[in-house]
Amino acid sequence: MSVKRLAIIAMLTAMAIVLSILESFIPMFIPGVKLGLANVIILIMLYEFKISEALIVDILRILVVAILRSTLLSPTFIMSLSGGVLSFVIMLIFSRIKVFSIIGVSVLGSISHCFGQIIAAMLLLSSEAVVYYLPFIAILSCATGVLCGLITKLYLKRSITSKFIEE
């Protein structure tokens, strides 16, 4: 891996971390719901970088944010990691089979993130009651997924990143 490529990946990782932290200050009317703006970076990575690089950025973002918020190994971290990993896998699959546009891939990632978190919460709490929260966050996930997908689509349309990362 070239130094230039590594530097770009490091900058994208930092951007994902900053977006993740900044969006926690945006008030939402349903507790625990966030815009998922860091997923814009992950989507860009999935479409313009190697799968392994995108996965590293996603995992690093989750880990660093948990460390900065002092939630590492807490239920919050476990739920975030569960949602992030499931979302990554779903977005990876659907970005490769080209059934959906990037907006559709983003929506699927957003919804699957919710499912991952709900599954983790059910296991952590030993209760299925949290599943009743799913319809509310799934509906909002569609909207946030569209927003993140549109931002990513606009970026990729104008992107010159690939000119800088070719090896």
Contacts in CASP RR format, 6 or more apart in sequence:
PFRMAT RR
TARGET T0000
AUTHOR 0000-0000-0000
METHOD contacts of the structure
MODEL  1
MSVKRLAIIAMLTAMAIVLSILESFIPMFIPGVKLGLANVIILIMLYEFK
ISEALIVDILRILVVAILRSTLLSPTFIMSLSGGVLSFVIMLIFSRIKVF
SIIGVSVLGSISHCFGQIIAAMLLLSSEAVVYYLPFIAILSCATGVLCGL
ITKLYLKRSITSKFIEE
1 167 0 8 1.000
2 167 0 8 1.000
4 164 0 8 1.000
4 165 0 8 1.000
5 165 0 8 1.000
5 167 0 8 1.000
8 161 0 8 1.000
8 164 0 8 1.000
8 165 0 8 1.000
9 49 0 8 1.000
9 53 0 8 1.000
9 56 0 8 1.000
9 57 0 8 1.000
12 41 0 8 1.000
12 44 0 8 1.000
12 45 0 8 1.000
12 57 0 8 1.000
13 41 0 8 1.000
13 56 0 8 1.000
13 57 0 8 1.000
13 60 0 8 1.000
13 61 0 8 1.000
13 64 0 8 1.000
15 41 0 8 1.000
16 38 0 8 1.000
16 41 0 8 1.000
16 42 0 8 1.000
16 57 0 8 1.000
16 58 0 8 1.000
16 61 0 8 1.000
17 38 0 8 1.000
17 60 0 8 1.000
17 61 0 8 1.000
17 64 0 8 1.000
17 65 0 8 1.000
17 68 0 8 1.000
19 36 0 8 1.000
19 37 0 8 1.000
19 38 0 8 1.000
19 40 0 8 1.000
19 41 0 8 1.000
20 36 0 8 1.000
20 37 0 8 1.000
20 38 0 8 1.000
20 61 0 8 1.000
20 65 0 8 1.000
21 65 0 8 1.000
21 68 0 8 1.000
21 69 0 8 1.000
22 37 0 8 1.000
23 34 0 8 1.000
23 35 0 8 1.000
23 36 0 8 1.000
23 37 0 8 1.000
23 38 0 8 1.000
24 34 0 8 1.000
26 34 0 8 1.000
26 35 0 8 1.000
28 34 0 8 1.000
28 35 0 8 1.000
28 140 0 8 1.000
30 136 0 8 1.000
30 137 0 8 1.000
30 140 0 8 1.000
32 137 0 8 1.000
33 137 0 8 1.000
33 140 0 8 1.000
33 144 0 8 1.000
34 144 0 8 1.000
35 144 0 8 1.000
35 147 0 8 1.000
35 148 0 8 1.000
36 110 0 8 1.000
36 144 0 8 1.000
36 145 0 8 1.000
36 148 0 8 1.000
37 148 0 8 1.000
37 151 0 8 1.000
38 61 0 8 1.000
39 87 0 8 1.000
39 106 0 8 1.000
39 109 0 8 1.000
39 110 0 8 1.000
39 113 0 8 1.000
39 145 0 8 1.000
39 148 0 8 1.000
40 148 0 8 1.000
40 149 0 8 1.000
40 151 0 8 1.000
40 152 0 8 1.000
40 155 0 8 1.000
41 57 0 8 1.000
41 61 0 8 1.000
42 54 0 8 1.000
42 57 0 8 1.000
42 58 0 8 1.000
42 61 0 8 1.000
42 87 0 8 1.000
42 88 0 8 1.000
42 91 0 8 1.000
43 91 0 8 1.000
43 95 0 8 1.000
43 102 0 8 1.000
43 105 0 8 1.000
43 106 0 8 1.000
43 148 0 8 1.000
43 149 0 8 1.000
43 152 0 8 1.000
44 152 0 8 1.000
44 155 0 8 1.000
44 156 0 8 1.000
44 159 0 8 1.000
44 161 0 8 1.000
45 53 0 8 1.000
45 54 0 8 1.000
45 57 0 8 1.000
45 58 0 8 1.000
46 54 0 8 1.000
46 91 0 8 1.000
46 92 0 8 1.000
46 95 0 8 1.000
46 105 0 8 1.000
47 95 0 8 1.000
47 102 0 8 1.000
47 152 0 8 1.000
47 156 0 8 1.000
48 156 0 8 1.000
48 159 0 8 1.000
48 161 0 8 1.000
48 162 0 8 1.000
48 165 0 8 1.000
49 165 0 8 1.000
51 92 0 8 1.000
54 88 0 8 1.000
54 92 0 8 1.000
55 88 0 8 1.000
58 84 0 8 1.000
58 85 0 8 1.000
58 88 0 8 1.000
62 77 0 8 1.000
62 80 0 8 1.000
62 81 0 8 1.000
62 84 0 8 1.000
63 72 0 8 1.000
65 80 0 8 1.000
66 72 0 8 1.000
66 73 0 8 1.000
66 74 0 8 1.000
66 76 0 8 1.000
66 77 0 8 1.000
66 80 0 8 1.000
69 76 0 8 1.000
71 77 0 8 1.000
71 80 0 8 1.000
75 120 0 8 1.000
75 121 0 8 1.000
75 124 0 8 1.000
78 120 0 8 1.000
78 124 0 8 1.000
79 116 0 8 1.000
79 117 0 8 1.000
79 120 0 8 1.000
79 121 0 8 1.000
79 124 0 8 1.000
80 117 0 8 1.000
81 120 0 8 1.000
82 116 0 8 1.000
82 117 0 8 1.000
82 119 0 8 1.000
82 120 0 8 1.000
83 112 0 8 1.000
83 113 0 8 1.000
83 114 0 8 1.000
83 115 0 8 1.000
83 116 0 8 1.000
83 117 0 8 1.000
83 120 0 8 1.000
84 113 0 8 1.000
84 116 0 8 1.000
86 112 0 8 1.000
86 113 0 8 1.000
86 115 0 8 1.000
86 116 0 8 1.000
86 119 0 8 1.000
87 109 0 8 1.000
87 110 0 8 1.000
87 112 0 8 1.000
87 113 0 8 1.000
87 116 0 8 1.000
89 112 0 8 1.000
90 108 0 8 1.000
90 109 0 8 1.000
90 112 0 8 1.000
91 105 0 8 1.000
91 106 0 8 1.000
91 108 0 8 1.000
91 109 0 8 1.000
91 112 0 8 1.000
94 100 0 8 1.000
94 104 0 8 1.000
94 105 0 8 1.000
94 108 0 8 1.000
95 102 0 8 1.000
95 105 0 8 1.000
100 107 0 8 1.000
100 108 0 8 1.000
101 153 0 8 1.000
102 149 0 8 1.000
102 152 0 8 1.000
102 153 0 8 1.000
102 156 0 8 1.000
103 145 0 8 1.000
103 146 0 8 1.000
103 149 0 8 1.000
103 150 0 8 1.000
103 153 0 8 1.000
104 145 0 8 1.000
104 149 0 8 1.000
105 149 0 8 1.000
106 145 0 8 1.000
106 146 0 8 1.000
106 148 0 8 1.000
106 149 0 8 1.000
106 152 0 8 1.000
107 141 0 8 1.000
107 142 0 8 1.000
107 145 0 8 1.000
107 146 0 8 1.000
107 149 0 8 1.000
109 145 0 8 1.000
110 141 0 8 1.000
110 142 0 8 1.000
110 144 0 8 1.000
110 145 0 8 1.000
110 148 0 8 1.000
111 138 0 8 1.000
111 141 0 8 1.000
111 142 0 8 1.000
113 141 0 8 1.000
114 134 0 8 1.000
114 137 0 8 1.000
114 138 0 8 1.000
114 141 0 8 1.000
115 134 0 8 1.000
118 130 0 8 1.000
118 131 0 8 1.000
118 133 0 8 1.000
118 134 0 8 1.000
118 137 0 8 1.000
121 130 0 8 1.000
122 128 0 8 1.000
122 130 0 8 1.000
122 131 0 8 1.000
END
